[in-house]
């Protein structure tokens, strides 16, 4: 059993980390203040192949494994987890188009998604359906040459910012088999957006409600088959959980590295504070948590790549373990900075705020425990 990364995987990680250090980290606070990531960033990431990380090579994508993709998101999150997580959403959409879209739909959208000429958002959650996603109420009615959509989507990253939206809407009965996926482009009549949400973290990602009022999208914008939308949504969750765990891991690792450097310089009672054994134990605990989380995450990704029967079980466990760990490590790093950790200039408080939502999205960590418990009883 070989736990080491290949030369190619190491190169992928280094490329993403170096890009983030140059093109993201110096500007992350400014983007947070502005409440928006410049769209000029995305084509630069696309040049590295990051617009379609697990889109098939024959479709023009990078064709990476899910393990490879976690390396990208871990590395980018060392610069800003908000940016990295936003990119993960777009990649999920691009992969759905590649995997489930018709030949005509792929021709219409996939190239633009890969070069990030078009940025995609994903719309599943609604005001009254979060963890119970299959209870969504947005309706879609087929009429002549279009589908007419009516309903509201909530907590949508990129709402009012993205160029197109994958909408999960109800075309049939109240069961999961009544849900269909459709693509709606920005500017479509009947598409509007709520106010910008004032969030704790991920503030550089504009988040709004997506509102559909007799919004007509062409029939050819049907993604996959009618009634299969919910299964498509669920199919992407295992990978999404790995990605968000990787974002927590990278940001927590950066906070830890920054804290070690701070403690080597900060003096109290006549010596650097990293010389106090009590604080050394705190660092040791964090190192153990980071390394164990990284190993578990990569094992779960390996299982997903290899089609293991327990892949979903492990992805759920990894998501809970690593996102909980990431938030704990970031919070502990803030504590070790003392009052300075509470100041924006040091960046630690931003990491604490950004990582908190990772325990909620892609399935709450309570739902992850439900999945794990159900697996134990099967």
N, C-alpha and C positions, 0 to 999 in steps of 0.2 A: 504494500500500500504506500503510494508516493503522495506526500502532502505538499510537495514543493510546486511552485508555479513553473510553467514552461518558459522558455526564453520569449516566446511570442506573448504569453500572458503578462510577463513582467514588462515587456515593451508597451503593451496596451495600457497597463496601470500607469507607467511612467509618463506616457504621452498625455493621458487625461490629467494627471496631477500637475504636470508642467504647464499645460494649457490653462488650467484653472488658476495656478499661481500667477500667471502673466495677464490673463484676460478677464478673470472673474474676481479674485480676492481683492485686488486694489480698489474695486468699484462697488463691492457688495453693499457696503453701508449706504453709499449714495443711491443705489437702486432701491434699497429698502425705504429710504426717505422719500424718493420719488414715487414709490408704489408701483414700479413697472421696470421690467428688464428690457433694455433696448433690443428691438427686433434685429438689429445688425449683428447681434451675437450669434444668432442661430445659424446663418450660412457659414460662419467660421467653424462652428461645431460640425456642420454637415460635411465640410471639407475633410474632416477626420473620419468620416463614416458614421458619425454619431446620430444621424437623422433616422437611421434604420438599422439599429444594432443587431436585431435578430430577424430582420427581413431577409429572405433567401437571397443568396448571391445571384441566382439566375434572374431574380426580380430587380437586381441593382443594389441590394442591401449589403450589409457587412457579413451577414450569416454567422454571427457569433453565437456561442452557447450562452445559456443563462448564467453559468459561472463566469464567463468572460464579461458579461454585462454587469454583474455585481462589482467587478473590479473597476469598471468605468465609473459607476455611481459612487463607489466608495472613494475613489480618487478625486472626483469632481466635488464631492461634499466636503472635502478638506478645505475647499475655498468658500463654498456656500451651499448648504443643503437645500435651500429654497430653489436655487437655480437647477441643481441636479435633479430634484424631485419633479420639477416642472418638465424637464427634458424626459424623464421617465414616462410621464403621461403621454407626451407626443409619441414616444416610441411604442407604447402600447397600442395607440391608435393606428400607427403605420403598420404594425404587425397584424392587426385585425384586418386591415384592408388587404394586405398581402395574402393572408391565410384564408379569409372567407369571402373576399370580394370577387365579383365576376371579372372576366377579362376586360370588359369595357370599363368597369369601375376602376380597376387597377390602372388602366391606361389614362383615365381621367385624373386620378389623384395621386397615385403612388410616387411618380417621379417628383412631383411638387412637394410631397411629404419628405422624401429622401433628401432633396437639396434644401429643404426647409424654406422654400419659397412660400409654402403654406404651413402654418402652425396649427396643429389639431388639439382640440380639447375633448374630453370624454364626459358624457352627461348621463348618469344613472341615478344618483341620489336625488330625492325630492324632499320638500319640507316635512312630509309625514311618512317617509319611507327611507330609513337609513340602513340599519342592520338588517331589517326586513325588506331588502331591496326588491323582492319579487312582488311586493304590494304596491308598486308604482302605479300612478293613475294617469299619467300623460297619455292621451289618446292619439291614434293615427288612423285616419280613414282614407281609403283609396278612392280617388275620384278622377275619372278620365285618365289624364296623363301625369297625375301627381298624387302624392300623399299629403293630406292635410293634418297637421299636428297641432294639438292644443293641450297646454299644461305648463307646469313650472318645474324647473330643475334647480336644486339648491347646492350651495357650497362648490360652485364650479370654478376650478382653477382655470384662468384664461377667459372667463366670461367677459365679453365686451372687448377682448384683446385678440383672441385667436381668429384665424381665417376660416375655420370650419369646425363643426361639432358633430361627433358621433352621438346620436340621440337614441336612447332606449325608450320605446313607446309601445303602448298596448294596441295591437291590431286585432286581437282575438279575445278569448275569455279571460277570467281573472286568475288563471293559473300561470306559472312561469312559461308555459308553452304558448301563451297569448302575447308574448313580448317579441318585438321585432327591432332590428337596428337599422337606422337611417342616417345619412349624412346630410347636414344642413349647412350651407355656406353662409358666412357673414354677409349681411346686406340683404338677405332674403326677406321679402315682405312678410310681416307678421312675427318676425324675430326681434325681440328687444331684451333689455337687460335691466336688472335691479341696480340699486345703489352699490357702490364699492363697499365691501365688507371691511370693517375696522377690526383686524385680527390681532391676536397675541403675537404670532410668528408668521413665517412665510410671507412677510409683508411686501416683498418685491414681486410676488405673484398676485396680480389683480384677481380678486375672487368676487363673483357676483352671482345672483340668480340669473338663469337663462329662461326667458319667458316666451312661450309659443302661443300665438293667438291666430288660429286658422292659418298657420304658417305652411305654405305649400312648397314641397321639395319634389323634384322630378322623380318619376317612378324608377328611372335608371340609378337613382341614388340609394336604392335599397342595398343594404350591406348583407350579403349572404342570402339566406332563405327566410321567408316569412315564418314567424313563430320560433325562430332559432336564436333570437337576440339574447335571451337570458343565458343560454348555454354558452354563447360567445363571451358574454361578460364574465361568467364563472371560469371559463377556460383561461382567461388572462390573469385571474387573481393570484394563482400560485407564484407566477413570475413577478407580479406587482408587489407581493409581500416580500419577496427576496430583495427587490430593488429598494424598497423603503427601509428595510433592515440595513442594507448596505449604506444608504444615506446616513442613517444613525451612526453606524460604525465609523465611517470616514470623518464625520463631524466630531464625534467623541474622541477619536484618535488625535485630531488636530488640537482640540482643547487640552488633551492630556500632554501632548508635546509642548504646547505653549506654556502650560502650567509648570512643567519640569524646568523649562528655561527661566521662567519667572522666579521660581523658588531657588534656583542656583544663584540668583542675583540679589534677591530680597533678604535683608539682614534683620535679625531681631535678637536681643539679648547677646549681642556680640558675635553672632555667626550666621551664616546663610541658613535659611529655614529648612533647606533640604537635608541639613545635618541632624535635625531632631528625629529621634527614632520613631516617635509617635506619628510624625508626618511621613516618614519613610514607609511606615506600614500602610498608610493611606494610599501612597503611590503604588506600593506592591499589590494591594487589593485591586486597584484600577487596572494595572497591567494584566493581572490574572483574568479579570472580567473581559477586557478587550480581546485578549488572545483566545479565550475560550469561546467568546461570541463569534469571532472571525472563523474559527475552525468549524463551529456548528453551522454557521451560515453557508460556508463553502460545501460542507457535506450535504446540506439540503439542496443546494443548487446542483450538485453532482447527481443526486437522486432524480431531480426533475429532468435534467438533461438525458438521463439514462432510462427514463420511463419506469422508475421503480414503483411498485404498487403502493408503497407508503410515502410517496413524494408529497402529497397534499398534507399528510400528517406532519411531516418534517418541516415543510414550508411554514405551516401554522406555528409550530414550536419555535422555529428560528425567528419568525416575525415578532412573536411575543418576547422571547428571550433577549434579542438584540436591541429592539426598540426600548424596552424597559432598561436594559443595561446602558444604552447610549444616553438616555435622559439622566440616569443616576450618575454616570461618570461626569457628564457636563455640569451637573449641579454640584458635585463634589469638587470639580475644578474651580467653579465660582467661589466656593467656600474657602479653598486654599489661597485664592487671590485676596481674601479679605474684602475690605471695602472697595478696592480697585476692581474686583470682579463684577461689581454692581454698576460700574461705569461703562458706557458704550465704547469708549476709546479702546478698551482691551478686547472687545469682541466676544467675550465669554457669555455675557448676558444674552446676546443675540442667538448664540448656539443653544442656550437653555430654552429660549422662547421658540426657536425654529423646530427643535426636536420634540417638543411636547405633543404636537399634533400627530406624530408618527405612531403614537400609541392608540390613536383613534381611527385613522383612515386605513384603507385597504382591509377593512374588517377590524373592529375594535379588538383590543387584546382580551376582552372578555369573550368575544366570539371565537378568538383563537383557542381559548380554553375549552369552549364548547366543542370545537372541532376535534381537539386532542382527546377529550373525554369520550366523545362518540367513537373515535377510532379505537380506544381501549376496549369498548364494549362490543365491537363488531366481530 
